[in-house]
Amino acid sequence: MARKILDTEPGARERAADEVSDRLSAYSPDQASALATLLSAAAVSEKDIAALESELHAILELTATGHVTRAHLAQLKEMRLDDLPRELREYVTDLLEG
């Protein structure tokens, strides 16, 4: 899954994030927190809006498992919120505020 999240093609990254959301019950607590951390790191440098939206949605879904803390999402603080569409800014704000 990590390779898919870090793929060079935006469409592949978007599909990988969607797959994370689809398989939430398959992840152990450690896997859920690791995926959230990886997706957070990927989101910070994501240039494709569709892939970013999928990554943020997957992170939000992972937080619902109860295995992801704000510490796992700390990298999201590096995002320039002013550069994002309003709905994505709201995603990031919700994630950071927990």
DOLUMFI-341108 format. One line per 10 residues: number of its first residue (from 1); for each residue x, y, z of N, C-alpha, C. Coordinates in steps of 0.02 Angstrom, whole numbers. Atoms other than C-alpha are relative to their C-alpha. Example, Ala and Ser with C-alpha at 12.3 -4.5 7.8 and 13.67 -1.06 7.14 Angstrom:
REM DOLUMFI-341108
1	45 -59 0 615 -225 390 45 60 0  -42 -59 -3 684 -53 357 -39 55 37 $
END
This chain:
REM DOLUMFI-341108
1	41 -59 0 0 0 0 44 63 0  -44 -59 -3 143 120 39 25 18 -69  -24 -14 68 210 103 -138 -54 35 -41  55 -30 37 40 147 -209 -12 72 21  11 -68 -26 22 300 -97 54 47 -25  -56 -41 21 192 362 -155 13 -4 -76  -7 7 72 167 321 -340 11 68 -33  -12 -64 35 224 454 -465 -61 26 -36  60 -20 36 54 457 -551 -55 21 48  53 -24 -45 -81 562 -467 -60 -47 4 $
11	57 45 0 -218 442 -520 12 -62 42  -18 58 -41 -128 297 -437 -2 19 74  3 -22 -70 -109 397 -276 -72 9 23  71 -9 -16 -293 442 -281 -34 -67 13  29 68 -8 -344 259 -304 26 -33 63  -28 30 -61 -226 205 -164 -34 28 62  34 -31 -58 -304 329 -43 -72 -25 5  68 27 -1 -477 270 -94 0 -72 26  -6 70 -23 -422 90 -64 10 -3 75  -9 -2 -73 -364 136 111 -67 10 33 $
21	67 -12 -28 -538 204 147 -45 -61 -5  43 58 11 -619 48 77 18 -59 45  -24 58 -37 -517 -70 186 15 15 74  -16 -22 -68 -521 14 357 1 -57 51  4 54 -50 -571 -144 452 57 -51 -7  -55 49 12 -422 -239 379 65 20 35  -62 -25 -28 -291 -133 468 5 -9 75  -14 3 -72 -214 -165 637 8 72 25  -11 -68 -26 -195 -14 753 66 30 -25  -65 -26 24 -11 3 703 -2 16 -74 $
31	5 -12 72 -52 -10 518 -42 64 -13  42 -60 9 -190 122 533 39 63 15  -38 -60 -18 -76 245 620 57 12 -50  -54 -8 49 67 211 498 -27 27 -66  31 -24 62 -48 237 348 -20 74 7  19 -70 -10 -113 400 422 62 45 -3  -62 -39 1 65 461 448 27 6 -71  -23 -1 69 114 413 271 -44 44 -44  46 -41 40 -41 491 195 8 74 17  -11 -69 -19 -9 650 294 62 29 -34 $
41	-61 -22 33 167 661 226 -12 9 -75  15 -5 71 103 629 50 -43 61 -15  46 -56 11 -34 760 67 37 67 1  -37 -63 -5 89 896 115 32 20 -67  -33 -16 64 177 884 -53 -45 -13 -61  45 17 55 25 834 -158 -19 62 -41  17 -55 46 -5 947 -310 -66 -12 -35  61 17 34 -154 855 -383 -59 5 49  55 -14 -46 -317 915 -304 -42 -63 12  40 61 -9 -412 751 -334 36 -50 46 $
51	-39 46 -42 -273 647 -256 3 27 71  -2 -30 -67 -259 769 -111 -66 -11 37  65 11 -32 -445 758 -77 -7 -72 23  4 70 -19 -435 568 -76 46 -15 59  -46 10 -56 -284 571 39 -28 27 65  29 -30 -61 -368 688 162 -61 -39 24  58 41 -18 -528 586 157 22 -65 34  -25 62 -29 -430 427 192 27 12 71  -25 -16 -67 -343 510 339 -58 9 48  58 -11 -42 -510 566 408 -33 -66 18 $
61	28 66 -13 -577 389 391 43 -39 49  -46 35 -46 -423 319 478 -5 27 71  7 -27 -68 -446 438 624 -61 -28 35  61 28 -29 -619 363 649 12 -69 32  -15 65 -29 -536 197 693 21 5 73  -23 -10 -69 -473 272 856 74 -15 10  -71 18 -5 -294 221 817 47 55 -25  -40 -54 28 -235 386 744 -7 61 46  0 -60 -42 -185 534 851 23 60 -40  -24 -61 34 -144 713 807 75 -3 -14 $
71	-72 7 11 40 667 824 14 -35 -67  -9 34 64 20 552 673 -13 47 -59  19 -47 53 -47 700 574 39 65 3  -37 -62 -12 79 830 630 26 32 -64  -28 -28 62 150 850 455 -50 44 -36  51 -42 33 -15 925 398 6 73 19  -10 -69 -21 34 1082 493 42 38 -50  -43 -31 50 157 1116 352 -38 23 -62  39 -17 60 17 1136 224 -17 74 0  20 -70 9 -17 1310 157 -74 1 -15 $
81	73 4 7 -203 1320 187 -27 51 -50  24 -52 46 -222 1480 86 4 -23 -73  -8 25 69 -169 1383 -70 -51 -54 -18  47 55 11 -307 1254 -51 -71 26 -13  71 -16 5 -488 1257 -107 -33 -3 69  33 -6 -66 -606 1298 37 -16 -67 31  21 64 -30 -672 1121 60 60 -41 24  -60 36 -22 -496 1050 72 32 34 61  -23 -35 -61 -446 1185 197 -39 -24 60  42 24 -55 -592 1127 303 20 -70 21 $
91	-24 67 -17 -532 946 293 62 5 45  -63 -6 -37 -359 996 353 -12 30 69  16 -30 -64 -426 1108 490 -33 -50 47  34 51 -42 -542 970 553 49 -52 25  -49 51 -20 -399 846 555 48 26 53  -48 -28 -47 -281 961 648 -32 18 67  34 -17 -63 -411 1011 776 -25 -61 36  17 64 -31 -453 829 808 -72 -5 19 $
END
